[in-house]
Every structure is written in C-alpha cells, then in structure tokens.
C-alpha cells in the first residue's frame, strides 16, 4: 500500500465557509496560506474568498451603481435664456430702438412619481450587483474546492506511481539476480528494465501535473506561485449527502434562483418608470422683459403642457412588460434544468461512493494479497515475470481507480453544494463588495 498523509477530512461545505469568511468582514487585510505550511481546504477557501482577483471588480461596479442611484434622485436643473425681439428689421424696427429683450428662467415640473421610479430602478440595480457578487463568491468557492481536490488527487496518484516504481525496482533486482544465477534469460531482465523505466515516466507525469495544478490552485487567491508544502486531506473520508427533499428545498432557495426574483423586481421597476414617462413634464417659464423704446420692464410667464398625442411611451411600456414576463419563463426553465442536473449529480455521487467502498473493502485487499504472493513466488522461481507484471498492474489500477472515484465523489459533492448553497446572512458587510 502507498503511504498516506495524516488523515484530515475534506471539508466541502461551501455555505459554512462562505458564512465564516464573511463574518470576518470584507474590509480586513487579505490572507494567504503560509509558505511551507500544509494547506487545508478551509485555508484555501478563506484565501480565495478574501483575495480572488475576479471578486475585486464588484466594488467599482457597486460604486458606479450607487452613483447612478444618486443621479436618479436629482431634480431637473432650471434653464436660463434670453430672448431678443423686434430689431434689425425694417421701418420702426430697423435698428434697435424697438428691441425687446427678455431674460427668461424655465423649469420642468417633474412629478415625484417619476423620480421615485428612477430611483427604484437604480436601487434594484445595486441589489442585482450584490446578488451577482454572492454568486461569484459561491463560484470562487466551488472552483477552489475543485482545484484543491485535483491537487490532493494528484498527490495520491503520485504516491501510487512512486510505490509502483519501487515495486518495479524490486522486480528488476530479482530479475537481475535470476539472470546472474542462470535461472532466467537476459530477456527477463530487459523486460524488468523496461517496466522500471515506464514506472519512472509515470512518476514524472504526475510530478508535472501536480506542479500545474498547484499553480492553478494558488491563482485562486491571486498568487503567482504555490508556496504551500502540500494539500492536506483524506479523500477516502466521504461525507454523507442530505436527503433529496432537503436538496430540492435548498435548490429553490439558493442565490441562483433568488436572483430571478431580484431580476423580476428590477423589471417591475423599469415598467413603472416607463409608465410614469408616458407623458412629458410641464414647463414653467418666467422672466423679465425690457422695452428699448420706453426703457420700461415687465414680467412674462409661460406654462407649457405636453400633449401625448402620438408618443405615449407605449413601445417602452410594452417592452418592459415583455421583459418582466420573460424573467418568469427563464426562472421556470432554469429550475427544471437544475433539478435534472441535481438528480444526475446525486446519482453519480452514489455511484462513486459504491465504487470507493467496493474497491477498498473487497477488490484492493485481494489484489494486494495476490501481488505479495506473486512477488514471493517469482523470487522463488514459481511464477513468471509476466505474472508479476499482471499482478502489479491490477493492484495499481485498482488503487488509482479508488483515488479517482473518491476525488470524483468530492467534486460531485462540491457541485451539489454550489447548486444548493443558501445565501449568506443579510448583512451590509457580508452581502456586498467592500468599497
């Protein structure tokens, strides 16, 4: 059997990690794993949620949305102008003697309902950004969990490859002794040498793969290199899955589907704004007029009312209503698709558990016993080298299959938890990106 790292359960509860990370506050200094130290799932998730570069974009987006909310609540500016009449004409109006100059101040009389509708649209835009931020954090957590599992799997596959290389070295040594003793031909030693080299190439493959996967994991918290010593976890610890009814209830309450409710509210606000803009704003204009001929002044006033004769904003109103109805259709379709995907994932999860348990309890112990017996028999001359190679290959493939299925189990579990994760507490510091 290959050596194992110190047992440590792979903690994949994304909801717990998300709440734990947000409880510390977003404004704190970013933390990264300590160089040279073993990396746990918890530490990887905390580092990614605090320092993932993709999350940094939400702070300026929210600042922009807040600025638009401020702008939406502002009243129209007054306008100032000057009218000049009765000059540069003919007769009495040829010069400027009869000129009339009016200094005019105009103001659009906007109803408060229009301003409230604009503000409602802008505020719903902020809520949508906050929801997108929550979803992005869940995605970062799920992606970090998957990459952490990849690293742990490759570490264990590398251990298996090294163990296989050790066995291949032992087989070569036994073949060499048999050839020197005249009990076998040099062909047997050559076969053993080829098996040893292939085993070393397998070790090199997983060393290369592990370096790449470690770098991708470190990139989750914005690091240019993976300075942790190893990812510490025991893939063979398989957490149980909640009941299907509980998963379906969480699925319908997850941020992915709460987002549709927020989107619907935004569309409702846009519809209300379109209806409020069905008619224009009355314009009040008042000013002072000066008469050049008599050098007198007088007040003037004008009140203009819009006439919604043809354009009553009916196109925008219809479009906003259609966009609102579209959200409900999209939500219904997404939920049906998600339920099917969730069912698929749970079936794959159960299948992976069955494989891991069957391999660990039945097949691998038998394969290990057969390999040990074959090695003893080969050393005593009772079995051929082909028997040894077959027994070693079988034992190695079963071990690899168990590691792969155990890793798949945790990947499926992480995907399920991403789909069914509940939103974090409704707290300003936890639900929105830090400025």
C-alpha positions in Angstrom: 0.0 0.0 0.0 1.2 3.5 -0.7 1.9 5.9 2.2 -0.9 8.3 3.1 -0.9 11.8 4.5 -2.1 12.4 8.0 -5.9 11.8 7.9 -7.9 15.0 7.5 -11.4 15.2 6.3 -12.1 17.1 3.2 -14.4 19.9 4.4 -16.5 20.8 1.4 -19.4 22.8 3.0 -19.3 25.9 0.8 -22.1 27.5 2.7 -20.3 27.2 6.0 -17.1 28.5 4.5 -18.8 31.4 2.9 -20.5 32.5 6.1 -17.3 32.0 8.1 -15.4 34.2 5.6 -18.0 37.0 5.5 -18.3 37.0 9.3 -14.7 38.3 9.5 -15.7 41.3 7.3 -14.6 42.2 3.8 -12.5 45.2 4.8 -9.9 43.1 6.6 -6.5 42.6 5.1 -6.3 39.7 2.6 -4.8 36.5 4.0 -2.9 33.9 2.0 -1.6 30.4 3.0 1.7 30.4 4.9 4.7 29.4 2.8 6.0 26.0 3.5 2.9 25.0 5.6 0.4 22.3 4.7 -2.8 23.7 3.1 -6.2 22.6 4.2 -9.5 23.1 2.3 -10.6 25.7 4.9 -7.4 27.8 4.4 -7.7 27.6 0.6 -11.3 28.7 0.6 -10.6 31.6 3.0 -7.7 32.8 1.0 -9.7 32.6 -2.3 -12.7 34.4 -0.9 -10.5 37.1 0.6 -8.2 37.6 -2.4 -9.6 36.2 -5.6 -8.9 38.8 -8.4 -12.3 38.2 -10.0 -14.1 39.5 -7.0 -12.3 42.8 -7.0 -14.3 44.0 -10.0 -17.6 44.2 -8.0 -16.5 47.1 -5.7 -16.2 49.6 -8.5 -19.4 48.2 -10.1 -21.3 48.9 -6.9 -19.8 52.3 -6.5 -20.9 53.1 -10.1 -24.4 51.8 -9.3 -24.6 53.9 -6.1 -23.6 57.0 -8.1 -26.3 56.3 -10.6 -28.8 56.0 -7.7 -27.7 59.4 -6.6 -28.1 60.8 -10.1 -31.6 59.2 -10.4 -32.9 61.1 -7.4 -31.8 64.6 -8.6 -34.5 67.1 -9.8 -34.2 68.6 -13.3 -32.0 71.7 -13.5 -33.6 75.1 -14.3 -32.7 76.7 -17.6 -31.8 80.3 -18.2 -32.1 82.1 -21.5 -32.5 85.4 -23.2 -35.0 86.3 -26.0 -34.3 89.3 -28.2 -37.2 90.6 -30.4 -38.1 93.5 -32.8 -34.6 94.5 -34.1 -32.7 94.5 -37.3 -35.9 94.6 -39.3 -37.4 97.4 -41.4 -39.2 100.7 -40.7 -39.5 101.3 -37.0 -37.8 98.0 -36.3 -34.8 98.7 -38.5 -32.4 99.5 -35.7 -32.6 98.5 -32.0 -34.9 101.3 -30.9 -37.9 99.0 -30.7 -36.0 96.0 -29.4 -37.5 93.9 -26.6 -35.1 91.7 -24.5 -36.4 89.1 -22.2 -34.4 87.3 -19.5 -36.1 84.0 -19.0 -35.9 81.2 -16.4 -37.5 77.9 -17.2 -38.1 74.8 -15.1 -39.5 71.4 -15.9 -42.2 70.5 -13.3 -41.4 66.8 -12.9 -43.7 64.8 -10.8 -42.3 63.0 -7.7 -43.5 59.6 -9.0 -41.1 59.8 -12.0 -38.2 60.5 -9.7 -39.2 57.7 -7.3 -39.5 55.3 -10.3 -36.0 56.2 -11.5 -34.5 55.7 -8.0 -36.3 52.4 -7.7 -34.7 51.1 -10.9 -31.2 52.3 -9.8 -31.5 50.8 -6.3 -32.7 47.5 -7.8 -29.5 47.6 -10.0 -27.5 47.8 -6.7 -29.3 44.7 -5.4 -28.6 42.8 -8.6 -24.9 43.6 -8.3 -24.9 42.4 -4.7 -26.6 39.2 -5.8 -24.1 38.7 -8.6 -21.3 39.2 -6.0 -22.8 36.5 -3.8 -23.0 34.1 -6.8 -19.4 35.0 -7.8 -18.2 34.1 -4.3 -20.0 30.8 -4.5 -18.4 30.2 -7.9 -15.0 31.0 -6.5 -15.5 28.7 -3.5 -16.7 25.8 -5.8 -13.8 26.3 -8.2 -11.3 26.5 -5.4 -12.7 23.3 -3.9 -12.4 21.5 -7.2 -8.8 22.6 -7.7 -7.9 21.7 -4.2 -9.4 18.2 -4.8 -7.4 18.0 -8.1 -4.2 18.7 -6.1 -5.0 16.1 -3.4 -5.8 13.5 -6.1 -2.6 14.1 -8.0 -0.6 13.9 -4.7 -2.1 10.5 -4.0 -1.7 9.4 -7.6 2.0 10.4 -7.4 2.4 8.3 -4.2 0.9 5.4 -6.1 3.2 5.9 -9.0 6.2 6.1 -6.7 5.1 2.9 -5.0 4.8 1.3 -8.3 8.3 2.4 -9.3 9.6 0.9 -6.0 8.0 -2.4 -6.9 9.4 -2.2 -10.5 12.8 -1.6 -9.0 12.4 -4.7 -6.8 11.3 -6.7 -9.8 14.3 -5.6 -11.7 16.6 -6.5 -8.8 15.0 -10.0 -8.6 15.3 -10.5 -12.4 18.9 -9.4 -12.3 19.6 -12.0 -9.6 17.9 -14.7 -11.5 19.8 -13.9 -14.7 23.1 -13.9 -12.8 22.2 -17.2 -11.2 21.4 -18.7 -14.6 17.8 -19.2 -13.7 16.5 -16.8 -16.4 17.5 -15.3 -19.7 18.6 -11.7 -20.2 15.2 -11.1 -21.9 13.6 -11.2 -18.5 16.0 -8.6 -17.2 15.3 -6.4 -20.2 11.6 -6.6 -19.6 12.1 -5.6 -16.0 14.2 -2.7 -17.0 11.5 -1.5 -19.4 8.9 -1.8 -16.6 11.1 0.2 -14.3 11.6 3.0 -16.8 7.9 3.1 -17.6 7.1 3.4 -13.9 9.6 6.3 -13.6 7.9 8.0 -16.5 4.6 7.7 -14.7 6.2 9.4 -11.7 7.4 12.2 -13.9 3.9 12.6 -15.4 2.3 13.1 -12.0 5.1 15.4 -10.8 4.5 17.6 -13.8 0.7 17.5 -13.5 0.9 18.3 -9.8 3.1 21.4 -10.4 0.5 22.7 -12.8 -2.5 22.0 -10.6 -0.7 23.6 -7.5 -0.2 26.8 -9.6 -3.8 26.9 -10.7 -4.9 26.5 -7.0 -2.6 29.3 -5.9 -4.0 31.5 -8.6 -7.4 31.3 -6.8 -6.1 33.8 -4.3 -4.0 35.8 -6.7 -0.6 34.2 -6.0 2.0 33.7 -8.8 3.4 30.6 -7.2 2.2 27.8 -4.9 4.3 28.2 -1.7 2.4 25.7 0.5 4.0 22.3 1.1 1.1 20.1 0.2 -2.7 20.0 0.2 -3.7 18.1 3.3 -6.8 16.0 3.1 -8.0 12.4 3.1 -10.1 11.7 0.0 -11.4 8.5 1.4 -13.4 10.4 4.0 -16.8 10.6 2.2 -19.3 13.0 3.8 -22.9 11.9 3.6 -25.4 13.6 1.3 -28.5 15.3 2.6 -31.9 13.8 1.7 -33.3 14.6 -1.8 -36.2 16.6 -0.3 -33.8 18.9 1.6 -31.6 19.4 -1.5 -34.6 20.4 -3.6 -35.8 22.8 -1.0 -32.3 24.4 -0.8 -32.1 24.4 -4.6 -35.3 26.6 -4.9 -33.9 28.9 -2.2 -30.4 29.3 -3.5 -29.0 32.6 -4.7 -29.2 31.4 -8.3 -33.0 31.4 -8.1 -33.3 34.3 -5.7 -31.6 36.3 -8.5 -34.6 35.8 -10.7 -36.8 37.4 -8.0 -34.5 40.3 -7.9 -34.4 40.5 -11.7 -38.2 40.4 -11.7 -38.4 43.3 -9.2 -36.0 45.3 -11.4 -38.2 44.7 -14.5 -41.2 45.7 -12.5 -39.4 49.0 -11.5 -38.5 49.5 -15.2 -42.1 49.0 -16.2 -43.3 51.5 -13.6 -40.7 54.0 -14.8 -41.9 53.5 -18.4 -45.5 54.2 -17.4 -44.5 57.3 -15.4 -42.8 58.6 -18.5 -45.8 58.2 -20.7 -46.4 61.9 -20.6 -43.8 64.7 -20.5 -43.2 67.3 -17.9 -45.0 70.7 -17.8 -42.5 73.5 -18.2 -42.9 76.8 -16.3 -41.0 79.7 -17.8 -40.9 83.2 -16.2 -38.7 86.2 -16.8 -38.3 90.0 -17.1 -38.8 91.8 -20.4 -37.2 95.2 -21.2 -38.6 97.6 -23.8 -35.9 99.6 -25.5 -38.2 102.4 -26.7 -39.6 103.3 -23.3 -36.9 101.8 -21.2 -39.6 100.0 -19.2 -39.6 96.4 -17.9 -42.4 93.9 -17.4 -42.8 90.3 -16.2 -43.6 87.5 -18.6 -44.6 83.9 -17.8 -45.3 80.8 -19.9 -46.7 77.5 -18.8 -46.3 74.6 -21.4 -48.1 71.3 -21.1 -47.0 68.3 -23.1 -49.7 66.7 -25.4 -49.3 62.9 -25.5 -50.9 62.8 -28.9 -48.9 60.1 -30.6 -46.0 59.2 -28.4 -47.3 57.9 -25.1 -44.2 55.8 -24.5 -46.3 52.8 -25.4 -43.4 51.0 -27.0 -41.2 51.1 -24.0 -44.1 50.1 -21.7 -44.8 47.0 -23.9 -41.1 46.1 -24.0 -40.7 46.5 -20.2 -43.8 44.3 -19.7 -42.4 41.6 -22.0 -39.0 41.7 -20.2 -40.8 41.2 -16.9 -42.7 38.2 -18.3 -39.5 36.8 -19.7 -37.9 36.5 -16.3 -40.6 34.2 -15.1 -40.2 31.9 -18.1 -36.5 31.8 -17.6 -36.8 31.0 -13.9 -39.1 28.2 -14.6 -36.9 26.7 -17.3 -33.8 27.1 -15.2 -35.3 25.4 -12.2 -36.4 22.4 -14.3 -32.9 22.1 -15.8 -31.3 22.4 -12.4 -33.5 19.7 -10.9 -32.4 17.3 -13.7 -28.8 18.3 -13.2 -29.1 17.8 -9.4 -30.6 14.3 -9.9 -27.7 13.5 -12.3 -25.1 14.6 -9.8 -26.7 12.7 -6.9 -26.7 9.5 -8.9 -23.1 10.0 -9.9 -22.3 10.7 -6.3 -23.9 7.5 -5.0 -22.1 5.5 -7.8 -18.7 6.9 -6.9 -19.3 6.0 -3.2 -20.2 2.4 -4.2 -17.1 2.1 -6.2 -14.8 3.5 -3.5 -16.3 1.2 -0.8 -16.3 -1.9 -3.0 -12.7 -1.3 -4.1 -11.5 -0.6 -0.6 -13.3 -3.4 1.2 -13.0 -6.2 -1.4 -11.0 -5.7 -4.6 -7.9 -3.9 -3.4 -7.2 -6.2 -0.4 -7.5 -9.2 -2.7 -5.2 -7.6 -5.3 -2.6 -6.6 -2.7 -2.6 -10.2 -1.3 -2.2 -11.6 -4.9 0.7 -9.2 -5.6 2.5 -10.1 -2.5 2.1 -13.8 -3.2 3.2 -13.4 -6.8 6.3 -11.5 -5.8 7.3 -14.2 -3.3 6.6 -16.9 -5.9 8.6 -15.0 -8.5 11.6 -14.6 -6.2 11.4 -18.4 -5.6 11.0 -19.2 -9.3 7.4 -20.4 -9.1 5.9 -17.5 -11.1 7.0 -15.8 -14.3 7.7 -12.1 -14.7 4.5 -11.7 -16.7 2.6 -13.0 -13.7 4.3 -10.3 -11.6 3.6 -7.5 -14.1 0.0 -8.6 -14.3 -0.5 -8.6 -10.5 1.3 -5.3 -10.1 -0.8 -3.6 -12.9 -4.0 -4.9 -11.4 -3.2 -3.7 -7.9 -2.1 -0.3 -9.2 -5.1 0.2 -11.4 -7.5 -0.7 -8.6 -5.7 1.8 -6.2 -5.9 4.5 -8.9 -9.5 3.8 -9.6 -10.3 4.2 -5.9 -8.5 7.5 -5.7 -10.1 8.8 -8.8 -13.6 7.8 -7.7 -13.0 9.3 -4.2 -11.9 12.5 -5.8 -14.9 12.4 -8.1 -17.2 12.0 -5.1 -15.9 15.2 -3.6 -16.1 17.0 -6.9 -19.8 15.9 -7.3 -20.4 17.0 -3.7 -18.9 20.4 -4.2 -21.0 20.8 -7.4 -24.2 19.9 -5.4 -23.3 22.3 -2.6 -22.7 25.0 -5.1 -26.1 24.5 -6.6 -27.9 24.3 -3.3 -25.9 26.8 -1.2 -28.1 29.2 0.7 -27.4 32.9 0.6 -25.2 34.4 3.4 -26.8 36.5 6.2 -28.4 39.7 5.1 -25.6 42.0 6.4 -24.2 45.0 4.6 -20.6 43.9 5.1 -21.3 40.4 4.0 -23.8 40.8 1.2 -22.0 43.5 -0.8 -18.4 44.1 -2.0 -16.2 46.4 0.0 -15.6 49.8 -1.5 
